[in-house]
Amino acid sequence: MTTRPGSVTSVGVDLGVKRLLVAAPNSAGPDVKGGLVAGGEVERGLYNALSDTLDRLDDRPEDTHEAEQLAIEQCRAMLNQQFALAAASLVEYAEQQDADIVVLEDLTFTSGTLTECARGATEAAEWVLPAFREKAESVLRARGFQVERVTAEKTTQECHVCGQLAQVGKATIRCETEHCPVSRVCRDHSAAVSIAKRVF
Ligand SMILES: [Zn+2]
């Protein structure tokens, strides 16, 4: 890329199943105040509830095809609604930040259809994250943002200010670099900033 940090603002998005997205700009300070957190619990709950429903229907002796289709379509509609809400808050946040570029992780997912995944051994994250990413990217592009994907390698361990690998806790990282202003910071927020910076 030929863009220079300083002249262009990017917003990085860390995707996860606990919190669907955490977003923060490349210019965020050591404590990453004012990041956006959206979604997670509802999407995970909808997906897991569908898995349970399909399991229960499979155990019934009668023909449950119609009930299955109904459960799948209801779940899909509710998930799409949640994705649209989360994507809308991301667009709003990116506009507030005056962002030119929104950066997501280039994670490789091996995802199938909602039905295959919910029926099989696929964890919620494997279906929810790529499906949401696709929705978010299309909404962002439609609103005129440049959307990029960067390698996700070590974004979780890296300190977003000095770039050194930090001590990783359950929800936070602790940077031990001398003179680095980051002491302890939320892991997902730090990752979002690292992702935002990676596009330059
Ligand atoms: Zn640091």
Boltz pocket constraint, residues with backbone or C-beta under 6 A from the ligand:
constraints:
  - pocket:
      binder: B
      contacts: [[A, 159], [A, 160], [A, 161], [A, 162], [A, 163], [A, 164], [A, 175], [A, 176], [A, 177], [A, 180], [A, 181], [A, 182]]
      max_distance: 6.0
